[in-house]
Amino acid sequence: MTATVDKDGCIGCALCESICPEVFRMDDDGKAEAYAEVTDENKDAAFEAEQSCPVSVIAIVED
């Protein structure tokens, strides 16, 4: 599975990174980015990050 972040809408709250640092991190501009694939081991946390995003800019899709 692949996670994406719409950086245009990201407010830089870092909630996704705090929930699932295995997939999300903050870039140099203070916006979230998905830097790793969603795996079986981290998919629950990745989906929680997607659902918790206050501006709904995270999407997780099956490859």
Distance bins in CASP14 RR format, pairs under 12 A and 6 or more apart:
PFRMAT RR
TARGET T0000
AUTHOR 0000-0000-0000
RMODE 2
METHOD distances of the structure
MODEL  1
1 23 0 0 0 0 1 0 0 0 0 0 0
1 34 0 0 0 0 0 1 0 0 0 0 0
1 36 0 0 0 0 0 1 0 0 0 0 0
1 37 1 0 0 1 0 0 0 0 0 0 0
1 38 1 1 0 0 0 0 0 0 0 0 0
1 39 1 0 0 1 0 0 0 0 0 0 0
1 40 0 0 0 0 1 0 0 0 0 0 0
1 41 0 0 0 0 0 1 0 0 0 0 0
1 42 0 0 0 0 1 0 0 0 0 0 0
1 43 1 0 0 1 0 0 0 0 0 0 0
1 44 0 0 0 0 0 1 0 0 0 0 0
1 46 1 0 0 1 0 0 0 0 0 0 0
1 47 0 0 0 0 1 0 0 0 0 0 0
1 50 0 0 0 0 0 1 0 0 0 0 0
1 59 0 0 0 0 0 1 0 0 0 0 0
1 60 1 0 1 0 0 0 0 0 0 0 0
1 61 1 0 0 1 0 0 0 0 0 0 0
1 62 1 0 1 0 0 0 0 0 0 0 0
1 63 1 0 0 1 0 0 0 0 0 0 0
2 23 0 0 0 0 1 0 0 0 0 0 0
2 34 1 0 0 1 0 0 0 0 0 0 0
2 35 0 0 0 0 0 1 0 0 0 0 0
2 36 0 0 0 0 1 0 0 0 0 0 0
2 37 1 0 0 1 0 0 0 0 0 0 0
2 38 1 0 0 1 0 0 0 0 0 0 0
2 39 0 0 0 0 0 1 0 0 0 0 0
2 43 0 0 0 0 0 1 0 0 0 0 0
2 46 0 0 0 0 1 0 0 0 0 0 0
2 50 0 0 0 0 0 1 0 0 0 0 0
2 58 0 0 0 0 0 1 0 0 0 0 0
2 59 0 0 0 0 1 0 0 0 0 0 0
2 60 1 0 0 1 0 0 0 0 0 0 0
2 61 1 0 1 0 0 0 0 0 0 0 0
2 62 0 0 0 0 1 0 0 0 0 0 0
2 63 1 0 1 0 0 0 0 0 0 0 0
3 16 0 0 0 0 1 0 0 0 0 0 0
3 17 0 0 0 0 0 1 0 0 0 0 0
3 19 0 0 0 0 0 1 0 0 0 0 0
3 20 0 0 0 0 1 0 0 0 0 0 0
3 22 0 0 0 0 0 1 0 0 0 0 0
3 23 1 0 1 0 0 0 0 0 0 0 0
3 24 1 0 0 1 0 0 0 0 0 0 0
3 25 0 0 0 0 0 1 0 0 0 0 0
3 32 0 0 0 0 1 0 0 0 0 0 0
3 33 0 0 0 0 1 0 0 0 0 0 0
3 34 1 1 0 0 0 0 0 0 0 0 0
3 35 0 0 0 0 1 0 0 0 0 0 0
3 36 0 0 0 0 1 0 0 0 0 0 0
3 37 1 0 0 1 0 0 0 0 0 0 0
3 38 1 0 1 0 0 0 0 0 0 0 0
3 39 0 0 0 0 0 1 0 0 0 0 0
3 42 0 0 0 0 1 0 0 0 0 0 0
3 43 0 0 0 0 1 0 0 0 0 0 0
3 45 0 0 0 0 0 1 0 0 0 0 0
3 46 1 0 1 0 0 0 0 0 0 0 0
3 47 0 0 0 0 1 0 0 0 0 0 0
3 48 0 0 0 0 0 1 0 0 0 0 0
3 49 1 0 0 1 0 0 0 0 0 0 0
3 50 1 0 0 1 0 0 0 0 0 0 0
3 53 0 0 0 0 0 1 0 0 0 0 0
3 57 0 0 0 0 0 1 0 0 0 0 0
3 58 1 0 0 1 0 0 0 0 0 0 0
3 59 1 0 0 1 0 0 0 0 0 0 0
3 60 1 0 1 0 0 0 0 0 0 0 0
3 61 0 0 0 0 1 0 0 0 0 0 0
3 62 0 0 0 0 0 1 0 0 0 0 0
3 63 0 0 0 0 0 1 0 0 0 0 0
4 10 0 0 0 0 0 1 0 0 0 0 0
4 16 0 0 0 0 0 1 0 0 0 0 0
4 23 0 0 0 0 0 1 0 0 0 0 0
4 24 0 0 0 0 0 1 0 0 0 0 0
4 32 0 0 0 0 0 1 0 0 0 0 0
4 33 0 0 0 0 1 0 0 0 0 0 0
4 34 1 0 1 0 0 0 0 0 0 0 0
4 35 0 0 0 0 0 1 0 0 0 0 0
4 37 0 0 0 0 0 1 0 0 0 0 0
4 38 0 0 0 0 0 1 0 0 0 0 0
4 46 0 0 0 0 0 1 0 0 0 0 0
4 50 0 0 0 0 1 0 0 0 0 0 0
4 53 0 0 0 0 0 1 0 0 0 0 0
4 57 0 0 0 0 1 0 0 0 0 0 0
4 58 1 0 0 1 0 0 0 0 0 0 0
4 59 1 0 1 0 0 0 0 0 0 0 0
4 60 1 0 0 1 0 0 0 0 0 0 0
4 61 1 0 0 1 0 0 0 0 0 0 0
4 63 0 0 0 0 0 1 0 0 0 0 0
5 11 0 0 0 0 0 1 0 0 0 0 0
5 12 0 0 0 0 1 0 0 0 0 0 0
5 13 0 0 0 0 0 1 0 0 0 0 0
5 14 0 0 0 0 0 1 0 0 0 0 0
5 15 0 0 0 0 0 1 0 0 0 0 0
5 16 1 0 0 1 0 0 0 0 0 0 0
5 17 0 0 0 0 0 1 0 0 0 0 0
5 20 0 0 0 0 0 1 0 0 0 0 0
5 23 0 0 0 0 1 0 0 0 0 0 0
5 24 1 0 0 1 0 0 0 0 0 0 0
5 25 0 0 0 0 0 1 0 0 0 0 0
5 26 0 0 0 0 0 1 0 0 0 0 0
5 27 0 0 0 0 1 0 0 0 0 0 0
5 29 0 0 0 0 0 1 0 0 0 0 0
5 30 0 0 0 0 0 1 0 0 0 0 0
5 31 1 0 0 1 0 0 0 0 0 0 0
5 32 1 0 1 0 0 0 0 0 0 0 0
5 33 1 0 1 0 0 0 0 0 0 0 0
5 34 1 0 1 0 0 0 0 0 0 0 0
5 35 0 0 0 0 1 0 0 0 0 0 0
5 46 0 0 0 0 0 1 0 0 0 0 0
5 49 0 0 0 0 1 0 0 0 0 0 0
5 50 0 0 0 0 1 0 0 0 0 0 0
5 53 0 0 0 0 1 0 0 0 0 0 0
5 55 0 0 0 0 0 1 0 0 0 0 0
5 56 0 0 0 0 0 1 0 0 0 0 0
5 57 1 0 1 0 0 0 0 0 0 0 0
5 58 1 0 1 0 0 0 0 0 0 0 0
5 59 0 0 0 0 1 0 0 0 0 0 0
5 60 0 0 0 0 0 1 0 0 0 0 0
6 31 0 0 0 0 1 0 0 0 0 0 0
6 32 0 0 0 0 1 0 0 0 0 0 0
6 33 0 0 0 0 0 1 0 0 0 0 0
6 34 0 0 0 0 0 1 0 0 0 0 0
6 50 0 0 0 0 0 1 0 0 0 0 0
6 53 0 0 0 0 1 0 0 0 0 0 0
6 55 0 0 0 0 1 0 0 0 0 0 0
6 56 0 0 0 0 1 0 0 0 0 0 0
6 57 1 0 1 0 0 0 0 0 0 0 0
6 58 1 0 0 1 0 0 0 0 0 0 0
6 59 1 0 0 1 0 0 0 0 0 0 0
7 26 0 0 0 0 0 1 0 0 0 0 0
7 27 1 0 0 1 0 0 0 0 0 0 0
7 28 0 0 0 0 0 1 0 0 0 0 0
7 29 1 0 0 1 0 0 0 0 0 0 0
7 30 0 0 0 0 1 0 0 0 0 0 0
7 31 1 0 1 0 0 0 0 0 0 0 0
7 32 1 0 0 1 0 0 0 0 0 0 0
7 33 1 0 0 1 0 0 0 0 0 0 0
7 34 0 0 0 0 0 1 0 0 0 0 0
7 55 0 0 0 0 0 1 0 0 0 0 0
7 57 1 0 0 1 0 0 0 0 0 0 0
7 58 0 0 0 0 0 1 0 0 0 0 0
8 29 0 0 0 0 0 1 0 0 0 0 0
8 31 0 0 0 0 1 0 0 0 0 0 0
8 32 0 0 0 0 0 1 0 0 0 0 0
8 55 0 0 0 0 0 1 0 0 0 0 0
8 57 1 0 0 1 0 0 0 0 0 0 0
9 31 0 0 0 0 1 0 0 0 0 0 0
9 32 0 0 0 0 1 0 0 0 0 0 0
9 53 0 0 0 0 1 0 0 0 0 0 0
9 54 0 0 0 0 0 1 0 0 0 0 0
9 55 1 0 1 0 0 0 0 0 0 0 0
9 56 0 0 0 0 1 0 0 0 0 0 0
9 57 1 0 1 0 0 0 0 0 0 0 0
9 58 0 0 0 0 0 1 0 0 0 0 0
10 16 0 0 0 0 1 0 0 0 0 0 0
10 17 0 0 0 0 0 1 0 0 0 0 0
10 24 0 0 0 0 0 1 0 0 0 0 0
10 26 0 0 0 0 1 0 0 0 0 0 0
10 27 0 0 0 0 1 0 0 0 0 0 0
10 29 0 0 0 0 1 0 0 0 0 0 0
10 30 0 0 0 0 1 0 0 0 0 0 0
10 31 1 0 1 0 0 0 0 0 0 0 0
10 32 1 0 1 0 0 0 0 0 0 0 0
10 33 0 0 0 0 1 0 0 0 0 0 0
10 34 0 0 0 0 0 1 0 0 0 0 0
10 53 0 0 0 0 1 0 0 0 0 0 0
10 54 0 0 0 0 0 1 0 0 0 0 0
10 55 1 0 0 1 0 0 0 0 0 0 0
10 56 0 0 0 0 0 1 0 0 0 0 0
10 57 1 0 1 0 0 0 0 0 0 0 0
10 58 0 0 0 0 1 0 0 0 0 0 0
11 26 0 0 0 0 0 1 0 0 0 0 0
11 30 0 0 0 0 1 0 0 0 0 0 0
11 31 0 0 0 0 1 0 0 0 0 0 0
11 32 0 0 0 0 1 0 0 0 0 0 0
11 53 0 0 0 0 1 0 0 0 0 0 0
11 54 1 0 0 1 0 0 0 0 0 0 0
11 55 1 0 1 0 0 0 0 0 0 0 0
11 56 0 0 0 0 0 1 0 0 0 0 0
11 57 0 0 0 0 1 0 0 0 0 0 0
12 18 0 0 0 0 0 1 0 0 0 0 0
12 24 0 0 0 0 0 1 0 0 0 0 0
12 25 0 0 0 0 0 1 0 0 0 0 0
12 26 1 0 0 1 0 0 0 0 0 0 0
12 27 0 0 0 0 1 0 0 0 0 0 0
12 29 0 0 0 0 1 0 0 0 0 0 0
12 30 1 0 1 0 0 0 0 0 0 0 0
12 31 1 0 1 0 0 0 0 0 0 0 0
12 32 1 0 0 1 0 0 0 0 0 0 0
12 33 0 0 0 0 0 1 0 0 0 0 0
12 53 0 0 0 0 0 1 0 0 0 0 0
12 54 0 0 0 0 1 0 0 0 0 0 0
12 55 0 0 0 0 1 0 0 0 0 0 0
12 57 0 0 0 0 1 0 0 0 0 0 0
12 58 0 0 0 0 0 1 0 0 0 0 0
13 19 0 0 0 0 0 1 0 0 0 0 0
13 24 0 0 0 0 0 1 0 0 0 0 0
13 26 0 0 0 0 1 0 0 0 0 0 0
13 30 0 0 0 0 1 0 0 0 0 0 0
13 31 0 0 0 0 0 1 0 0 0 0 0
13 32 0 0 0 0 1 0 0 0 0 0 0
13 49 0 0 0 0 0 1 0 0 0 0 0
13 52 0 0 0 0 1 0 0 0 0 0 0
13 53 0 0 0 0 1 0 0 0 0 0 0
13 54 1 0 0 1 0 0 0 0 0 0 0
13 55 0 0 0 0 1 0 0 0 0 0 0
13 57 0 0 0 0 0 1 0 0 0 0 0
13 58 0 0 0 0 0 1 0 0 0 0 0
14 20 0 0 0 0 0 1 0 0 0 0 0
14 21 0 0 0 0 1 0 0 0 0 0 0
14 24 0 0 0 0 1 0 0 0 0 0 0
14 25 0 0 0 0 1 0 0 0 0 0 0
14 26 1 0 1 0 0 0 0 0 0 0 0
14 27 0 0 0 0 0 1 0 0 0 0 0
14 30 0 0 0 0 1 0 0 0 0 0 0
14 31 0 0 0 0 1 0 0 0 0 0 0
14 32 1 0 0 1 0 0 0 0 0 0 0
14 33 0 0 0 0 0 1 0 0 0 0 0
14 49 0 0 0 0 0 1 0 0 0 0 0
14 52 0 0 0 0 0 1 0 0 0 0 0
14 53 0 0 0 0 0 1 0 0 0 0 0
14 54 0 0 0 0 0 1 0 0 0 0 0
15 21 0 0 0 0 0 1 0 0 0 0 0
15 24 0 0 0 0 1 0 0 0 0 0 0
15 26 0 0 0 0 0 1 0 0 0 0 0
15 32 0 0 0 0 1 0 0 0 0 0 0
15 45 0 0 0 0 0 1 0 0 0 0 0
15 48 0 0 0 0 1 0 0 0 0 0 0
15 49 1 0 0 1 0 0 0 0 0 0 0
15 50 0 0 0 0 0 1 0 0 0 0 0
15 51 0 0 0 0 0 1 0 0 0 0 0
15 52 1 0 1 0 0 0 0 0 0 0 0
15 53 1 0 0 1 0 0 0 0 0 0 0
15 54 1 0 0 1 0 0 0 0 0 0 0
15 55 0 0 0 0 1 0 0 0 0 0 0
15 56 0 0 0 0 0 1 0 0 0 0 0
15 57 0 0 0 0 0 1 0 0 0 0 0
15 58 0 0 0 0 1 0 0 0 0 0 0
16 22 0 0 0 0 0 1 0 0 0 0 0
16 23 1 0 0 1 0 0 0 0 0 0 0
16 24 1 0 1 0 0 0 0 0 0 0 0
16 25 0 0 0 0 1 0 0 0 0 0 0
16 26 0 0 0 0 1 0 0 0 0 0 0
16 31 0 0 0 0 0 1 0 0 0 0 0
16 32 1 0 1 0 0 0 0 0 0 0 0
16 33 0 0 0 0 1 0 0 0 0 0 0
16 34 0 0 0 0 1 0 0 0 0 0 0
16 35 0 0 0 0 0 1 0 0 0 0 0
16 38 0 0 0 0 0 1 0 0 0 0 0
16 42 0 0 0 0 0 1 0 0 0 0 0
16 45 0 0 0 0 1 0 0 0 0 0 0
16 46 0 0 0 0 1 0 0 0 0 0 0
16 47 0 0 0 0 0 1 0 0 0 0 0
16 48 0 0 0 0 1 0 0 0 0 0 0
16 49 1 1 0 0 0 0 0 0 0 0 0
16 50 1 0 0 1 0 0 0 0 0 0 0
16 51 0 0 0 0 0 1 0 0 0 0 0
16 52 1 0 0 1 0 0 0 0 0 0 0
16 53 1 0 0 1 0 0 0 0 0 0 0
16 54 0 0 0 0 0 1 0 0 0 0 0
16 55 0 0 0 0 0 1 0 0 0 0 0
16 56 0 0 0 0 0 1 0 0 0 0 0
16 57 0 0 0 0 1 0 0 0 0 0 0
16 58 1 0 0 1 0 0 0 0 0 0 0
16 59 0 0 0 0 0 1 0 0 0 0 0
16 60 0 0 0 0 0 1 0 0 0 0 0
17 23 0 0 0 0 1 0 0 0 0 0 0
17 24 1 0 1 0 0 0 0 0 0 0 0
17 25 1 0 1 0 0 0 0 0 0 0 0
17 26 1 0 1 0 0 0 0 0 0 0 0
17 27 0 0 0 0 0 1 0 0 0 0 0
17 30 0 0 0 0 0 1 0 0 0 0 0
17 31 0 0 0 0 0 1 0 0 0 0 0
17 32 1 0 0 1 0 0 0 0 0 0 0
17 33 0 0 0 0 1 0 0 0 0 0 0
17 34 0 0 0 0 0 1 0 0 0 0 0
17 35 0 0 0 0 0 1 0 0 0 0 0
17 36 0 0 0 0 0 1 0 0 0 0 0
17 45 0 0 0 0 0 1 0 0 0 0 0
17 46 0 0 0 0 0 1 0 0 0 0 0
17 49 0 0 0 0 1 0 0 0 0 0 0
17 52 0 0 0 0 0 1 0 0 0 0 0
17 53 0 0 0 0 0 1 0 0 0 0 0
17 58 0 0 0 0 0 1 0 0 0 0 0
18 24 0 0 0 0 1 0 0 0 0 0 0
18 25 0 0 0 0 0 1 0 0 0 0 0
18 26 0 0 0 0 0 1 0 0 0 0 0
18 32 0 0 0 0 0 1 0 0 0 0 0
18 45 0 0 0 0 0 1 0 0 0 0 0
18 48 0 0 0 0 0 1 0 0 0 0 0
18 49 0 0 0 0 1 0 0 0 0 0 0
18 52 0 0 0 0 1 0 0 0 0 0 0
18 53 0 0 0 0 0 1 0 0 0 0 0
19 25 0 0 0 0 0 1 0 0 0 0 0
19 32 0 0 0 0 0 1 0 0 0 0 0
19 42 0 0 0 0 0 1 0 0 0 0 0
19 44 0 0 0 0 0 1 0 0 0 0 0
19 45 1 0 1 0 0 0 0 0 0 0 0
19 46 0 0 0 0 1 0 0 0 0 0 0
19 47 0 0 0 0 1 0 0 0 0 0 0
19 48 1 0 1 0 0 0 0 0 0 0 0
19 49 1 0 1 0 0 0 0 0 0 0 0
19 50 0 0 0 0 1 0 0 0 0 0 0
19 51 0 0 0 0 1 0 0 0 0 0 0
19 52 1 0 0 1 0 0 0 0 0 0 0
19 53 0 0 0 0 1 0 0 0 0 0 0
19 58 0 0 0 0 0 1 0 0 0 0 0
20 32 0 0 0 0 0 1 0 0 0 0 0
20 34 0 0 0 0 1 0 0 0 0 0 0
20 35 0 0 0 0 0 1 0 0 0 0 0
20 36 0 0 0 0 1 0 0 0 0 0 0
20 37 0 0 0 0 0 1 0 0 0 0 0
20 38 0 0 0 0 1 0 0 0 0 0 0
20 39 0 0 0 0 0 1 0 0 0 0 0
20 41 0 0 0 0 0 1 0 0 0 0 0
20 42 1 0 0 1 0 0 0 0 0 0 0
20 43 0 0 0 0 1 0 0 0 0 0 0
20 44 0 0 0 0 1 0 0 0 0 0 0
20 45 1 1 0 0 0 0 0 0 0 0 0
20 46 1 0 1 0 0 0 0 0 0 0 0
20 47 0 0 0 0 1 0 0 0 0 0 0
20 48 1 0 0 1 0 0 0 0 0 0 0
20 49 1 0 1 0 0 0 0 0 0 0 0
20 50 0 0 0 0 1 0 0 0 0 0 0
20 51 0 0 0 0 0 1 0 0 0 0 0
20 52 0 0 0 0 1 0 0 0 0 0 0
20 53 0 0 0 0 0 1 0 0 0 0 0
20 58 0 0 0 0 1 0 0 0 0 0 0
20 60 0 0 0 0 0 1 0 0 0 0 0
21 32 0 0 0 0 0 1 0 0 0 0 0
21 34 0 0 0 0 0 1 0 0 0 0 0
21 35 0 0 0 0 1 0 0 0 0 0 0
21 36 0 0 0 0 1 0 0 0 0 0 0
21 42 0 0 0 0 1 0 0 0 0 0 0
21 45 0 0 0 0 1 0 0 0 0 0 0
21 46 0 0 0 0 0 1 0 0 0 0 0
21 49 0 0 0 0 1 0 0 0 0 0 0
22 34 0 0 0 0 0 1 0 0 0 0 0
22 35 0 0 0 0 1 0 0 0 0 0 0
22 36 1 0 0 1 0 0 0 0 0 0 0
22 37 0 0 0 0 1 0 0 0 0 0 0
22 38 0 0 0 0 1 0 0 0 0 0 0
22 39 1 0 0 1 0 0 0 0 0 0 0
22 40 0 0 0 0 0 1 0 0 0 0 0
22 41 1 0 0 1 0 0 0 0 0 0 0
22 42 1 0 1 0 0 0 0 0 0 0 0
22 43 0 0 0 0 0 1 0 0 0 0 0
22 44 0 0 0 0 0 1 0 0 0 0 0
22 45 1 0 0 1 0 0 0 0 0 0 0
22 46 1 0 0 1 0 0 0 0 0 0 0
22 48 0 0 0 0 0 1 0 0 0 0 0
22 49 0 0 0 0 0 1 0 0 0 0 0
23 32 0 0 0 0 1 0 0 0 0 0 0
23 33 0 0 0 0 1 0 0 0 0 0 0
23 34 1 0 1 0 0 0 0 0 0 0 0
23 35 1 0 0 1 0 0 0 0 0 0 0
23 36 1 0 1 0 0 0 0 0 0 0 0
23 37 1 0 0 1 0 0 0 0 0 0 0
23 38 1 0 1 0 0 0 0 0 0 0 0
23 39 0 0 0 0 1 0 0 0 0 0 0
23 41 0 0 0 0 0 1 0 0 0 0 0
23 42 1 0 1 0 0 0 0 0 0 0 0
23 43 0 0 0 0 1 0 0 0 0 0 0
23 44 0 0 0 0 0 1 0 0 0 0 0
23 45 1 0 0 1 0 0 0 0 0 0 0
23 46 1 0 1 0 0 0 0 0 0 0 0
23 47 0 0 0 0 0 1 0 0 0 0 0
23 48 0 0 0 0 0 1 0 0 0 0 0
23 49 1 0 0 1 0 0 0 0 0 0 0
23 50 0 0 0 0 1 0 0 0 0 0 0
23 58 0 0 0 0 1 0 0 0 0 0 0
23 60 0 0 0 0 1 0 0 0 0 0 0
24 31 0 0 0 0 0 1 0 0 0 0 0
24 32 1 0 1 0 0 0 0 0 0 0 0
24 33 1 0 0 1 0 0 0 0 0 0 0
24 34 1 0 1 0 0 0 0 0 0 0 0
24 35 1 0 0 1 0 0 0 0 0 0 0
24 36 0 0 0 0 1 0 0 0 0 0 0
24 37 0 0 0 0 0 1 0 0 0 0 0
24 38 0 0 0 0 0 1 0 0 0 0 0
24 42 0 0 0 0 1 0 0 0 0 0 0
24 45 0 0 0 0 1 0 0 0 0 0 0
24 46 1 0 0 1 0 0 0 0 0 0 0
24 48 0 0 0 0 0 1 0 0 0 0 0
24 49 1 0 0 1 0 0 0 0 0 0 0
24 50 0 0 0 0 1 0 0 0 0 0 0
24 52 0 0 0 0 0 1 0 0 0 0 0
24 53 0 0 0 0 1 0 0 0 0 0 0
24 57 0 0 0 0 0 1 0 0 0 0 0
24 58 1 0 0 1 0 0 0 0 0 0 0
24 60 0 0 0 0 0 1 0 0 0 0 0
25 31 0 0 0 0 0 1 0 0 0 0 0
25 32 1 0 0 1 0 0 0 0 0 0 0
25 33 1 0 0 1 0 0 0 0 0 0 0
25 34 0 0 0 0 1 0 0 0 0 0 0
25 35 1 0 1 0 0 0 0 0 0 0 0
25 36 0 0 0 0 1 0 0 0 0 0 0
25 49 0 0 0 0 0 1 0 0 0 0 0
26 32 1 0 0 1 0 0 0 0 0 0 0
26 33 1 0 0 1 0 0 0 0 0 0 0
26 34 0 0 0 0 0 1 0 0 0 0 0
26 35 0 0 0 0 0 1 0 0 0 0 0
27 33 1 0 1 0 0 0 0 0 0 0 0
27 34 0 0 0 0 0 1 0 0 0 0 0
27 35 0 0 0 0 1 0 0 0 0 0 0
31 55 0 0 0 0 0 1 0 0 0 0 0
31 57 0 0 0 0 1 0 0 0 0 0 0
31 58 0 0 0 0 0 1 0 0 0 0 0
32 49 0 0 0 0 1 0 0 0 0 0 0
32 50 0 0 0 0 0 1 0 0 0 0 0
32 52 0 0 0 0 0 1 0 0 0 0 0
32 53 0 0 0 0 1 0 0 0 0 0 0
32 54 0 0 0 0 0 1 0 0 0 0 0
32 55 0 0 0 0 0 1 0 0 0 0 0
32 57 1 0 0 1 0 0 0 0 0 0 0
32 58 1 0 0 1 0 0 0 0 0 0 0
33 57 0 0 0 0 0 1 0 0 0 0 0
33 58 0 0 0 0 0 1 0 0 0 0 0
34 42 0 0 0 0 0 1 0 0 0 0 0
34 46 0 0 0 0 1 0 0 0 0 0 0
34 49 0 0 0 0 1 0 0 0 0 0 0
34 50 0 0 0 0 0 1 0 0 0 0 0
34 53 0 0 0 0 0 1 0 0 0 0 0
34 57 0 0 0 0 0 1 0 0 0 0 0
34 58 1 0 0 1 0 0 0 0 0 0 0
34 59 0 0 0 0 1 0 0 0 0 0 0
34 60 0 0 0 0 1 0 0 0 0 0 0
34 61 0 0 0 0 0 1 0 0 0 0 0
36 42 0 0 0 0 1 0 0 0 0 0 0
36 43 0 0 0 0 0 1 0 0 0 0 0
36 45 0 0 0 0 0 1 0 0 0 0 0
36 46 0 0 0 0 1 0 0 0 0 0 0
37 43 0 0 0 0 1 0 0 0 0 0 0
37 46 0 0 0 0 1 0 0 0 0 0 0
37 60 0 0 0 0 0 1 0 0 0 0 0
37 61 0 0 0 0 0 1 0 0 0 0 0
37 62 0 0 0 0 0 1 0 0 0 0 0
37 63 0 0 0 0 1 0 0 0 0 0 0
38 44 0 0 0 0 1 0 0 0 0 0 0
38 45 0 0 0 0 1 0 0 0 0 0 0
38 46 1 0 1 0 0 0 0 0 0 0 0
38 47 0 0 0 0 1 0 0 0 0 0 0
38 48 0 0 0 0 0 1 0 0 0 0 0
38 49 0 0 0 0 1 0 0 0 0 0 0
38 50 0 0 0 0 1 0 0 0 0 0 0
38 58 0 0 0 0 0 1 0 0 0 0 0
38 59 0 0 0 0 0 1 0 0 0 0 0
38 60 1 0 1 0 0 0 0 0 0 0 0
38 61 0 0 0 0 1 0 0 0 0 0 0
38 62 0 0 0 0 1 0 0 0 0 0 0
38 63 0 0 0 0 1 0 0 0 0 0 0
39 45 0 0 0 0 0 1 0 0 0 0 0
39 46 0 0 0 0 1 0 0 0 0 0 0
39 60 0 0 0 0 0 1 0 0 0 0 0
39 63 0 0 0 0 0 1 0 0 0 0 0
40 46 0 0 0 0 0 1 0 0 0 0 0
42 48 0 0 0 0 0 1 0 0 0 0 0
42 49 0 0 0 0 1 0 0 0 0 0 0
42 60 0 0 0 0 0 1 0 0 0 0 0
43 49 0 0 0 0 0 1 0 0 0 0 0
43 50 0 0 0 0 0 1 0 0 0 0 0
43 60 1 0 0 1 0 0 0 0 0 0 0
43 62 0 0 0 0 0 1 0 0 0 0 0
44 50 0 0 0 0 0 1 0 0 0 0 0
44 51 0 0 0 0 0 1 0 0 0 0 0
44 60 0 0 0 0 0 1 0 0 0 0 0
45 51 0 0 0 0 0 1 0 0 0 0 0
45 52 0 0 0 0 0 1 0 0 0 0 0
45 58 0 0 0 0 0 1 0 0 0 0 0
45 60 0 0 0 0 0 1 0 0 0 0 0
46 52 0 0 0 0 0 1 0 0 0 0 0
46 53 0 0 0 0 0 1 0 0 0 0 0
46 58 0 0 0 0 1 0 0 0 0 0 0
46 59 0 0 0 0 0 1 0 0 0 0 0
46 60 1 0 1 0 0 0 0 0 0 0 0
46 61 0 0 0 0 0 1 0 0 0 0 0
47 53 0 0 0 0 0 1 0 0 0 0 0
47 58 0 0 0 0 1 0 0 0 0 0 0
47 59 0 0 0 0 0 1 0 0 0 0 0
47 60 1 0 0 1 0 0 0 0 0 0 0
47 61 0 0 0 0 0 1 0 0 0 0 0
47 62 0 0 0 0 0 1 0 0 0 0 0
48 58 0 0 0 0 0 1 0 0 0 0 0
48 60 0 0 0 0 0 1 0 0 0 0 0
49 56 0 0 0 0 0 1 0 0 0 0 0
49 57 0 0 0 0 0 1 0 0 0 0 0
49 58 1 0 0 1 0 0 0 0 0 0 0
49 59 0 0 0 0 0 1 0 0 0 0 0
49 60 0 0 0 0 1 0 0 0 0 0 0
50 56 0 0 0 0 1 0 0 0 0 0 0
50 57 0 0 0 0 1 0 0 0 0 0 0
50 58 1 0 1 0 0 0 0 0 0 0 0
50 59 1 0 0 1 0 0 0 0 0 0 0
50 60 1 0 1 0 0 0 0 0 0 0 0
50 61 0 0 0 0 0 1 0 0 0 0 0
51 58 0 0 0 0 1 0 0 0 0 0 0
51 59 0 0 0 0 0 1 0 0 0 0 0
51 60 0 0 0 0 1 0 0 0 0 0 0
52 58 0 0 0 0 1 0 0 0 0 0 0
53 59 0 0 0 0 1 0 0 0 0 0 0
53 60 0 0 0 0 0 1 0 0 0 0 0
END
